[in-house]
Amino acid sequence: MADTTWTTTGVYTGSGGVLTDEAGILTGELTVRTTWEPERAHVCVQYVGATEWYALAGSPLPCASAEAGRSLHQSAVDAVRAGGATPFAPIVSVGSGSALRAFAG
């Protein structure tokens, strides 16, 4: 099965920015990309117009289906908009319909 990817451009970070593994905290206008592969999803961000992608802290995440991956992507976009520079992680293992949120780890 092929990987599935969702991308949202023009996402402005909330107060405090977002935490990434490689670059620390990013602020400003970002693109959010989620790539689902069987059983997990990778969430990355980049500055709009840049070429470097940075893994959102907490990624990759367990993710049982492409449908759950789509929900995870929207939750990641919402977490970027919320800011707070905290790792992004599921409340429970991501399956179909599981709730997600950003939280301080």
URZIDA-V445963 format. One record per backbone hydrogen bond with DSSP energy under -0.5 kcal/mol. CO is the residue of the C=O (numbers start at 0). NH is the residue of the N-H. E is the energy in kcal/mol with one decimal. If there is no record, write none. Layout:
CO&NH&E ; CO&NH&E
This chain:
3&35&-3.6 ; 5&33&-2.7 ; 7&31&-2.9 ; 9&11&-0.6 ; 10&29&-3.2 ; 13&16&-2.4 ; 14&83&-2.4 ; 16&84&-2.6 ; 17&25&-2.6 ; 18&56&-2.8 ; 19&23&-0.8 ; 23&19&-2.7 ; 25&17&-2.4 ; 27&12&-2.0 ; 27&29&-0.5 ; 28&47&-1.5 ; 29&10&-2.9 ; 30&45&-1.8 ; 31&7&-2.7 ; 32&43&-3.0 ; 33&5&-2.5 ; 33&35&-0.5 ; 34&41&-2.7 ; 35&3&-2.2 ; 36&39&-2.5 ; 38&62&-1.7 ; 39&36&-2.8 ; 40&59&-0.7 ; 40&60&-2.8 ; 41&34&-2.7 ; 41&43&-0.5 ; 42&55&-2.7 ; 43&32&-2.8 ; 44&53&-2.7 ; 45&30&-2.9 ; 46&49&-2.4 ; 53&44&-2.5 ; 54&20&-2.4 ; 55&58&-2.4 ; 56&87&-3.1 ; 60&40&-2.6 ; 61&93&-0.8 ; 62&38&-0.6 ; 64&68&-1.9 ; 65&69&-2.0 ; 66&70&-1.6 ; 67&71&-2.5 ; 68&72&-2.4 ; 69&73&-2.0 ; 70&74&-2.2 ; 71&75&-2.3 ; 72&76&-2.5 ; 73&77&-2.4 ; 74&78&-2.3 ; 75&79&-2.3 ; 76&80&-2.3 ; 77&81&-1.8 ; 78&82&-1.6 ; 79&13&-2.1 ; 86&102&-1.9 ; 88&100&-1.1 ; 92&94&-0.5 ; 93&63&-1.9 ; 94&97&-1.8 ; 98&90&-1.1 ; 98&91&-0.7 ; 100&88&-1.3
